Amino acid sequence: MRLVEHYVSMQGECDRTGTPTQFIRFAGCNLKCTGWPCDTPFAIFPRQYLKKQYLLPVHNPGSASLMGDIIDKYDETGAGNICLTGGEPLLQLNDDLDDLITNALHLQSRIKSIEMFSNGTLRYTHTMLEKCSIRMDWKLPGSHEDQSGPNWDVRIENYCNMGEWNHHTIKFTIKDQFDFETAMSIFDKYGLETWPGTVYAGPVWDSEYTAADISAGILANKLPWRLNVQTHNYIWPAQERER
């Protein structure tokens, strides 16, 4: 498992916004999203941005090192929510991620919840679906990622499997009006109105299509969506987060 960083901050997105969170960020991504600048290029191209990355034992992500770090960070900060992120976490071996999720949840006195941000193009395991709140970033045309083919088919499969629980999230990141209209089409086509999870929509950071535009669209179309604004970008401006 390739771990880029493990740190504590405030969750800035979706329903745990404002929650003290331990972020476990993995290296690599299978998508490029050339339609806008990636907000974590150091995770997608770690050798370019970091002097080193941490290599965890392949079949022992519950090693004393990582589990000890999780305990230490909780004892220091009280951060009992874990966020698996990247890049794309699913590029790690599924068995290793499953073990990490299970072992972390065994720390019941410290770890209360686990979430995972993912693009949805790689299959989720039963352990992930059952024990982890998945925030699936459903890519839209503005990302310049393919809206058909194998990636699309896997995303639909994941979406259907996520529907067996109510703790998952679909997140639309919207660049322009066409993206907004595409998100509405997806919402209608795949029955997201009756899907038991939560649907969020938010703007691409620094886009001319703003949170106000998305809010107006949600209200005008009577959509049961929640506005997603990356609050961490307001707390810590981009230049303060550069590595």
PyMOL commands that set and color helices and strands:
alter all, ss='L'
color gray80, all
select helices_A, chain A and resi 14-16+41-44+46-49+64-77+89-91+94-105+126-131+141-143+150-162+177-189+211-220+232-235+238-241
alter helices_A, ss='H'
color red, helices_A
select strands_A, chain A and resi 2-10+20-26+54-55+81-85+113-118+133-138+169-174+198-203+226-227
alter strands_A, ss='S'
color yellow, strands_A
deselect
rebuild
show_as cartoon
